Amino acid sequence: MFRFENIQELRWLIVIPLLWIISWVYSKMKEKKIARNLGARLTPYLTKSVSIKKRRWKQFLQGLCVLMMILAWARPQSGKSQQKIKSEGIEIMLLVDVSESMMAEDVKPNRLAQAKIELARLIDLSPGNKVGIVAFAGSSALLCPLTNDPGAIKMYIESLSPSSVSAQGTNFEEALRVAQEGFERGGVSTDETSKATRVILVASDGEDHEEGALAIADKIAKAGIKISTVAYGTEKGGAIPVRDGMGYLRGYKKDHQGQTVLSTVRGDFLQKLAQAGQGSFYFAVFGGNHVSQLNEDFDKLDKTLFDSQIATQYEEKFQVFLLLAFLVGIFELLLGDRHTKFRLWTGRFEVSKP
């Protein structure tokens, strides 16, 4: 079986006849210019050493060289082999806090930015898992249903911001419900023969949470879904910046008394949430290994076979055409356009030149 992977690149074959036409037109213009400047009597003698046959061969070889490069560009392939690829892992729902307190800059550049960087790194460390994303604050939204496409997952992670949800605050109870529904809508259907391992990973500072989260976390854990948490921020806390539409700092968030709001991390609540969810709790610190530890925790869980695909592979042959193009190009450069033996005109006489 022979095929071209990039068959659309064969459209550049039109370049070859165009090059020949341009070369022919240029040659005729050059002959007319020489005849006009030197005259019809001297021109045959001064151009007698030029081999028209060799020049035509050089033009042919140039076109052949271009042909080989275009064929190589189109990636010719031959042969065919098939391989069965299995995709297995666990189902993870990322609950990312996008409340205004996550914009505090007690960690650089800010809490939410640090969480986004580390979650993207976690995706790179654990390929094969199905991951969904829920953004939450006062309200929650399923931004990305469960998928094993790392490019799409990281794109949604990068897009996270306080504007991802419609209301501010920190409603863990609603976020956990949305995550549980996300598993049911896009996860592997569980029965007696197949059961997917499911984990909810909460990235938050734990501040200003509402009541009821621990009760629903316990209920979710009894349904077989583990809940792990990562706390972002510092115990010292930081002010929440207020920026304009261009991103310039205009000040810091203030309360009703005009005092600057100082946001602090609530690691104790997030630890209790992880305990209720029978998962792990980590405090995010700069240069820490909590992301690697999370990945190790996930690796210890039972994997589920999501799907299997038949991948067809072909043997690349573009190297042969590149080699031919190189050899033809070298031969064209070495091939001169002069006669090996010709009679040189020296005034009134013609003499043989070896």
C-alpha positions in Angstrom: 0.0 0.0 0.0 1.4 3.4 -1.0 -0.1 6.7 0.1 0.7 10.4 0.7 0.1 11.7 4.3 0.1 15.4 3.1 -1.4 14.8 -0.4 -2.5 18.5 -0.5 1.2 19.5 -0.9 1.2 17.9 -4.4 -0.4 21.1 -5.6 3.1 22.6 -5.6 3.9 20.4 -8.7 2.6 23.3 -10.8 5.8 25.1 -9.9 7.9 22.8 -12.1 6.4 23.8 -15.5 6.3 27.4 -14.4 10.1 27.2 -13.7 10.7 25.7 -17.1 8.6 28.4 -18.8 10.4 31.2 -16.9 13.8 29.7 -17.7 12.9 29.5 -21.5 11.6 33.1 -21.6 14.7 34.3 -19.8 17.0 32.4 -22.2 15.3 33.9 -25.2 15.5 37.4 -23.8 19.2 36.9 -23.0 19.9 35.7 -26.6 18.2 38.8 -28.0 20.1 41.1 -25.7 23.5 39.6 -26.7 22.6 39.7 -30.4 21.5 43.3 -30.1 24.7 44.4 -28.3 27.3 42.3 -30.1 25.7 42.0 -33.5 24.7 39.0 -35.5 28.3 38.4 -36.8 30.1 38.1 -33.5 27.4 36.4 -31.4 27.8 32.9 -33.0 31.6 32.9 -32.3 31.3 34.1 -28.7 28.6 31.7 -27.8 30.0 28.7 -29.6 31.5 27.1 -26.5 28.0 26.9 -24.9 26.3 23.5 -25.1 22.5 23.9 -25.6 22.1 20.2 -24.9 23.8 20.5 -21.5 21.7 23.5 -20.6 18.5 21.6 -21.3 19.8 18.8 -19.2 20.5 21.2 -16.3 17.0 22.6 -16.6 15.6 19.0 -16.5 17.6 18.1 -13.5 16.5 21.3 -11.7 12.9 20.4 -12.3 13.6 16.8 -11.1 15.2 18.1 -7.9 12.2 20.2 -7.2 9.9 17.3 -7.9 11.7 15.0 -5.4 11.5 17.7 -2.7 7.8 18.2 -3.3 7.2 14.5 -3.1 9.2 14.3 0.1 7.1 17.2 1.5 3.9 15.2 0.8 5.3 12.5 3.1 5.0 9.3 1.0 4.2 6.2 3.1 4.1 2.5 2.4 3.2 -0.6 4.3 0.6 -0.8 7.0 0.6 -2.0 10.5 -2.1 -1.9 13.2 -1.7 -1.6 16.9 -4.3 -1.8 19.7 -4.0 1.1 22.1 -5.7 0.9 25.5 -6.6 4.0 27.5 -6.9 3.5 31.2 -6.9 5.7 34.3 -9.2 7.3 36.8 -11.8 10.1 36.6 -10.9 13.4 38.2 -13.0 16.5 38.7 -11.1 19.6 39.4 -12.9 22.1 41.6 -11.1 25.4 41.2 -12.0 28.3 43.5 -12.3 31.5 41.3 -13.6 33.8 44.1 -12.0 37.3 44.4 -10.0 36.1 47.5 -8.0 33.8 45.1 -6.6 37.0 43.4 -4.7 37.9 46.6 -1.0 38.3 45.9 0.4 36.8 49.1 1.8 34.2 46.7 3.1 35.3 43.4 1.7 36.1 41.0 -1.5 35.3 42.9 -3.3 32.3 44.4 -5.4 31.5 41.3 -2.4 31.8 39.0 -0.3 29.5 41.1 -3.2 27.0 41.2 -3.6 27.1 37.4 0.2 26.5 36.9 0.2 23.5 39.3 -3.0 21.9 37.9 -1.6 22.1 34.4 1.6 20.4 35.7 -0.6 17.7 37.3 -2.3 17.0 33.9 1.2 16.5 32.3 2.2 14.1 35.1 -0.9 11.9 34.9 -1.8 11.2 31.2 -4.6 8.8 30.5 -6.9 10.1 33.2 -10.3 11.6 32.4 -10.5 15.1 33.8 -13.3 17.6 34.2 -13.2 21.2 35.5 -15.7 23.0 37.7 -15.2 26.7 38.5 -16.9 27.8 41.7 -17.3 30.8 44.0 -20.8 31.8 45.1 -22.1 29.8 42.2 -20.6 26.9 40.2 -20.2 26.0 36.5 -19.1 22.9 34.8 -16.6 24.4 32.3 -15.1 21.2 30.9 -16.9 17.8 31.0 -14.7 14.7 31.6 -12.2 14.2 28.8 -8.8 12.7 28.3 -7.6 15.4 25.9 -4.8 17.2 27.8 -4.7 20.1 25.4 -8.4 20.9 25.9 -8.1 20.5 29.7 -5.2 22.9 30.0 -6.9 25.4 27.7 -9.9 25.5 30.2 -7.5 25.7 33.1 -5.8 28.7 31.6 -9.2 30.4 31.0 -10.2 30.3 34.7 -10.9 33.7 36.2 -13.4 35.4 38.7 -15.6 36.1 35.7 -16.0 32.3 35.0 -19.0 32.3 37.5 -21.9 34.6 37.9 -21.8 35.1 41.7 -19.0 35.7 44.2 -18.6 34.0 47.6 -17.4 30.4 48.3 -20.2 27.8 48.1 -18.5 24.4 48.4 -21.8 22.6 48.8 -23.0 23.6 45.4 -19.6 23.0 43.8 -19.5 19.4 45.1 -23.0 18.7 43.8 -22.0 20.0 40.4 -18.9 17.8 40.4 -20.9 14.8 41.3 -23.4 15.5 38.5 -20.5 15.9 36.1 -19.4 12.4 36.9 -22.8 11.0 36.1 -23.2 13.0 32.9 -19.8 12.3 31.3 -18.1 9.4 33.2 -17.9 5.7 32.7 -21.3 4.0 33.4 -20.7 1.9 36.5 -22.2 -1.6 37.0 -21.3 -4.9 38.5 -18.6 -5.6 35.8 -17.0 -2.1 35.6 -16.5 0.6 38.1 -14.5 3.8 37.6 -12.4 5.3 40.4 -13.5 8.9 40.9 -11.7 11.7 42.7 -12.7 15.3 43.3 -9.7 17.7 43.7 -10.5 21.0 45.3 -8.0 23.9 44.8 -9.0 26.8 47.1 -8.0 29.1 49.9 -11.0 27.8 52.0 -12.1 31.3 52.9 -15.7 32.5 53.5 -17.2 29.1 53.0 -20.8 28.3 53.7 -22.2 25.6 56.0 -23.1 22.2 54.7 -20.0 21.3 52.8 -18.7 18.7 55.2 -22.1 16.9 55.3 -22.2 16.6 51.5 -18.5 15.6 51.4 -19.3 12.7 53.7 -22.2 11.7 51.5 -20.1 11.8 48.4 -17.4 9.7 50.0 -19.9 7.0 50.9 -20.9 7.0 47.2 -17.3 6.0 46.4 -15.9 9.4 45.3 -12.8 10.6 47.2 -12.2 14.3 47.9 -8.7 15.7 48.1 -7.9 19.4 48.7 -5.0 21.8 48.2 -4.9 25.0 50.1 -3.5 28.1 48.3 -2.4 31.2 50.2 -0.5 32.1 53.4 -1.5 32.3 57.0 -0.3 35.9 57.0 -2.8 36.6 54.2 -2.8 39.4 51.6 -4.9 42.2 50.2 -7.2 41.6 47.2 -6.2 43.9 44.3 -8.8 45.9 42.3 -7.8 46.4 38.7 -9.3 48.3 35.8 -10.2 46.8 32.4 -6.6 47.2 31.2 -5.2 45.3 34.2 -3.8 48.4 36.0 -3.9 48.4 39.8 -6.4 50.9 41.1 -6.3 49.9 44.8 -7.4 47.1 47.1 -10.7 45.8 48.1 -12.2 47.5 51.2 -15.0 46.6 53.6 -18.0 48.7 54.6 -15.9 50.6 57.1 -13.3 51.5 54.5 -10.7 49.1 55.8 -8.6 47.1 53.4 -9.8 43.5 53.3 -7.1 41.0 54.3 -7.7 37.5 52.9 -6.2 34.6 54.8 -6.1 30.9 53.9 -8.4 28.5 55.8 -6.3 25.3 55.7 -8.1 23.8 58.7 -11.4 23.7 56.9 -9.9 22.3 53.7 -8.2 19.6 55.8 -11.5 18.7 57.4 -13.1 18.6 53.9 -10.4 16.1 52.8 -10.9 14.0 55.9 -14.7 13.9 55.3 -14.0 12.9 51.7 -11.5 10.2 52.7 -8.8 11.9 50.5 -5.5 13.8 50.9 -4.8 17.4 52.0 -1.8 19.4 50.9 -0.7 23.0 51.6 0.6 24.6 48.5 4.0 26.2 49.1 6.5 27.6 46.6 8.9 24.9 45.4 6.9 22.2 47.3 6.4 18.6 46.0 2.6 18.5 46.7 1.8 18.1 43.0 4.1 15.1 42.7 2.5 13.7 45.9 -1.0 14.1 44.5 0.1 12.3 41.3 1.5 9.5 43.4 -1.8 9.3 45.3 -3.7 9.0 42.0 -1.3 6.3 40.7 -2.1 4.1 43.7 -5.8 4.1 42.9 -7.4 1.3 40.7 -7.4 2.1 37.0 -10.3 1.7 34.7 -10.2 0.8 31.0 -11.9 3.7 29.3 -11.6 2.6 25.7 -9.3 0.8 23.2 -8.5 2.0 19.7 -6.9 0.5 16.7 -4.0 2.7 15.5 -2.8 2.3 11.9 0.8 3.1 11.3 2.7 3.5 8.0 6.3 3.4 7.2 7.7 6.8 6.1 9.5 7.0 2.8 10.2 10.7 2.5 13.9 10.1 3.3 14.4 8.3 -0.1 13.0 11.3 -2.0 15.1 13.7 0.0 18.2 11.7 -0.8 17.3 11.6 -4.5 16.7 15.4 -4.5 20.2 15.9 -2.8 22.0 13.7 -5.3 20.2 15.2 -8.4 21.0 18.7 -7.0 24.7 17.9 -6.6 24.9 16.3 -10.1 23.2 19.4 -11.6 25.8 21.7 -9.9 28.7 19.6 -11.2 27.3 19.5 -14.7 28.7 22.4 -16.7 27.1 24.0 -19.7 30.1 24.1 -22.0 31.4 21.8 -24.7 34.2 19.6 -23.6 35.9 20.2 -27.0 35.2 23.2 -29.2 37.0 25.4 -31.8 38.0 28.7 -30.4 37.9 31.8 -32.8 41.1 33.9 -32.5 40.8 36.7 -35.0 41.0 35.3 -38.5 41.6 31.7 -37.7 39.9 28.9 -35.7 42.0 26.6 -33.6 41.1 23.5 -31.6 41.0 23.7 -27.9 41.6 20.5 -26.0 
